[in-house]
């Protein structure tokens, strides 16, 4: 099964809460990551633009086309201890 995000919510200037198809959910701050990014990440430093996040084929995405691979996001959040299980496996 390919891991995807099934819901995403902006919670604060650079924070996302992400629900994944494996039944886990977590919150993560992206300010540091975005500040190192290139031209595609630059618009996301505007909190109003960051809040426009939506899902496209299970990937958190923004109107300028910037997206995050859901499997990589899950892996990073898991390694950082930021995920908790909300649904049975």
Secondary structure, DSSP 4 states (H G I P E B T S, - for coil): ----EEEEEE-SSSEEEEEETTSEEEEEE-HHHHHH--HHHHGGGSHHHHTT-EEETTEEE-TTS-B--HHHHHHHHHHTT-EEE-S--
